[in-house]
Amino acid sequence: MRTFIAAEIGINHNGDIRLAKRLIDAAVVAGCDAVKFQKRTVDKVYTKEYLDSPRQSPWGETQRAQKEGLEFGKEEYDEIDRYCHEKGIEWYASAWDIDSQLFIQQYNCKYNKVASAMLTRDDLLTEIAKEGKYTFIATGMSTLSEIDHAVEIFRKRDCPFELLHCNSTYPMPMEDANLKLIKTLGDRYQCRVGYSGHEEGILVSMCAVAAGAASVERHITLDKTMYGSDQKASIEPYELCALVKNIRDTEKIMGTGEKVLTAKEEEVKRKLRG
């Protein structure tokens, strides 16, 4: 089975559409299936007290200035939609509030995404499930009972979904990957299970495919030293290219599970068994 590979641009574009397009280019060159963004209505997601609190950033000295500086509006998403169509790559976004989900609907993306932080937001999950689009549901920070409830919302509305095994630390220590949970989730929910990673490097993501992940989502950046909370837990273009190649090689290595004697093995058999 071919692994679906998504390059998570998220907010690593730092509010610059030119940077976003360079990240899309990197995903295209690497051979990814899709790029993913994040969309928030700042005043709906955060409290006024939080937004008014101090934070130094390239956009100002408050949390509001930083959060608004990282958000794309219609002009930028129109260009993202146009550019991805031109480059032949799918795009979609994780919405952090209902207004943002309604905003994304206008682009008729093929996929939806539930971020780990939003898994317990019943109103948002219900709005997403109503669309009936194939939805990736990240399970970081979640208990099995919380996942049970989210799955129930999607199954009640016959909305196709795929769970994403995820550990929501940035970057995630390798020893916390717990990739055997991919099979556990698949057995419990009888669905496809992918992997959303925040670790440094690409080894864990490759192992996830060997462990049965149906998809792999990784944050990407042009430079890990750039401004941004997600940059350090992202991979650069050369790592992304290596990851896609190694995932495709892993698919070949894993094979079908069927016992077959290859033509070369038959030749050796004739020599050694007579």
N, C-alpha and C positions, 0 to 999 in steps of 0.2 A: 504494500500500500504506500502511495506517495505521501510524504509528510508535507503538510501545509506550513510554509515558513513566512512569518510576518515580521517585518522590521518596525519596531515601535519607535516612531519619531517623538511621540508624546509632546512635551514642551521643550525638547532639546533644540528647537528652532530659535529659541530666545526671542520670539516675536518678530522675526525677520523672514519674510517670504522667500528671499533669495537663498537663505540658509536652508529653509525647508525644501526648496527645489534641489539643492545640492545633495541633501539627504535622500530624497526620492531617487535621484540619479544613482547614488551609491547602492540603494536597494535593487534597482533595475540591473545594474552591472553585475551585482552578486548573484542574481537569479532568484530573488525573493518573489513570492506570490502576491504579497500585499504590503502596504505601509499603513500604519495606524497613528492616529492623532488623539488628543484629548480635548474635550470642550467643556467649559464651565461658564455659568452665569455667576460672576463673582459675588454679587450681593445675595444670591440664593444659597450658595455653598458655604460662605463664611459669615460670621457675625460682624456687626459694625465694630464691636469692641476689638475683635481680632484685626480687622482691616485697618483700624486706626492705630494699632500698635506699631512701634518702630521696627524698621528693617532696612538695612543698607542694601541697595541694589543699583544697577545701571539706570533704573527708571525713577528713583527717588528714595525717600527715607521712611516710607511706611509699607506695611504689608499690602495695602491696596495698590500702591504704585507698582509694586513688584508683580502682584497677581494680574493686574490689568495689562501690564507690559508684556506678559507672556500669552495673552489671549489673542487669537485671530478672530476677525469678524467676517461678514459676508464677502467682502472684496477678496480677502485672502483665501477663503474656502472656495470661492468661485474659481480662483486661479489654480488651487490645488486640484480641484475636480477636472479642470481643463487639462492641466499638465499631466495628471496621471492617465487620463484617456489618451493623450498624445504619446505617452511613453509605454502604454500597454500594461499597466499595473493597477490592480485593485487598490482602493483605499477605503478606510472606515475609521470610526472614532468611538472612544468610550465617553459617554456623556455622564456628567456628575450631577445633573439635575434635569427635571422634566423639560424646562424651557430649552435646554441645550439639546435634548433628544429630539424635540420638535424641530429645532433648527436643522439638525443633521438630516432629518427625514426628507427635506427638500431635494437632496442630492441623490436619492434612490441608490444608496450604497448596497452592495450585495450582502454585507455582514453587519451585525451589531456586536457590541462588546460590553460586558458588565465588569467594571473594575472591582478589584477585591474590596476596596473601601465602600463600595455601593451595594454589596451583596445582601445586606439586610434592609435596604430601602424598598419596601414592598410597592410603594407607589411608582417608583421609577422602573422596577422590574416588570410590573404589570403593563406599563406603557410600552416598554420594549417588546414584551411577549405578544402584545396585541398586533404588532407589525408582522409577525410570523416569519421573520427572517432568521437565517441560521445565526445563532448567537454564541459567542465565546464567553463563558462565565468563569472568571478568575476566582480562586478559592483561598487566597492568602488571608491570614488572620481569622479564619472561619472554623467553627466547630462543625462536626458532622450534622448536628441537628439544624444548624443554620443553613447548611448546604441542602439538607432534606427539604427545608421550607422553600428555598429558592427553586429547586428542581420541581417542586409541586406547582409553583406558579406557572412555570413554562409548560409543564405537561398538561395542566388544566386547560391551557389555551392552544394545545397542539403546536407549540412553537419549537422547531428543531434547535437543539443546543449541543454544545460540547463543553465539558468542564475543563478548566486549566489548573493543573496542580501548580501551586505557587507558594513561595515563602517570601513574605513581604518585609524583607530587610534589604538595605541598600548600602553597600553590596552584601550579598548573602554569603556567609562562610560556606565553603564547599561541604563541610561535614553536616550541614543542616539541610542538604538537598532532599534526602528521604525519597528517592525516586521509586522505591517499591510501592509508595502510595498511589502511583499511577494505576497499577493493577488493582489495588484495593478500591479505588474510586470507580474504576470500570466495572468491577464485579458488583459493587453495591448498587450502582445506578444504571447498569446495563446501557452504557452510552460510551461514545468516544471521549477520550481524555487526552488533552495536550499538556504542554509544559510552558509556563511563562517564567522566565528566569531573570534574576537580577545579580547574578554572580559575576565575578571577574573572570575573563577568559571564556573559552568555548567548550572545555572538556565536559562539564556537567550537561550542557545542552545536547552534545553528541550522545552521551550515555542515556539521556532521556529517550532518545529515539530507539536505542537498543532495548530500553525498558518498556517500550510500547507506546510512546507518545505519538498521537495522531497529528499533532502540530507543535511547532516551536515558535514562541514569540520572544524577541530580545530587543531591548532598547539599543538604539544606535546613535552615534555621535561622530562628528568629524574630528573631534579632539577632546579627550577625557579631561583636560585641564581647563576647558571653557567654563564660564559661569553657568551654574545650574545644579540643582540638588540631585538630578538623575544622571549627570554626565559620568561620574566615576563608576556607576554600576552599568554603564553602556559599553558596547564594543565599537571599535573604529572600523572604517571600510575594509581594511586588509583582513581584519578578524572576521568580519561578516562574510567576505568572499571565502575564507577558509572554512567557516562554519557551514555554509551552504554546500560546498564541495564535500565536506566530510559527512554531512547528513545524507547526501545522495550516495556516497560510498557505503555508509552504514546500512542503507536500505538494501544495497546489493549484497553486502556481507550477511545480513540477517536471513536472506532468502525466503523460501516459502514454508519451510518446515516439513516438506515432503521428501522422503528418502528416494533420491534419484542418483543413478550412476552416470556421471558425465562421460562423454566420448573419450576424454583423456584418461579418466579413471578406468574405463573398460580396456583401454590399450595396456595400461599398467597391469590390470588384472590378468590379461592373457599372458603377459610375460612372467608374472610371479606365481600364478596358479596353474599355468600350462593348459 
